[in-house]
Amino acid sequence: MFRSEAITLALTSLTVLFSVAFVLEPSSVLSHLRFVFNNLLIYMARYDYLPIFKSAYTLCLNIYKITRNFNREYKYTLGERMKETSHRIVDLIIDTNSMGNDIKPVGIAKILLETERLRIYSRIACDLKV
């Protein structure tokens, strides 16, 4: 498989994962996200044209739509944390894009940490059936 085909496959996988993240087993989402971030952030261009940025932005918008329907008890606690974390993921993608290649792994590690937080918040929301 050529490198460009692997990247295309990773992006497709990421888009699907973000659209169904609340249904999938959290560990499978995380393993796919690690693959995407490890193989994709190396080839960054202007951030607003990056498929990974577009997917993260779409995820952020979807989280707003989903948390809108949370009941009051969870909307201002769990819902806000999910929104803030999704914003941080988008911000970190922008920041990582501007880093030099020697320190990009630091940015990628931060993105993975925030992704893990969002995965945990999503799992809590699913378990509480909010």
Secondary structure, 3 states (H helix, E strand, C coil): CCHHHHHHHHHHHHHHHHHCCCCCCHHHHHHHHHHHHHHHHHHCCCHHHCHHHHHHHHHHHHHHHHHCCCCHHHHCCHHHHHHHHHHHHHHHHHHHHHCCCCCHHHHHHHHHHHHHHHHHHHHHHHHHCC
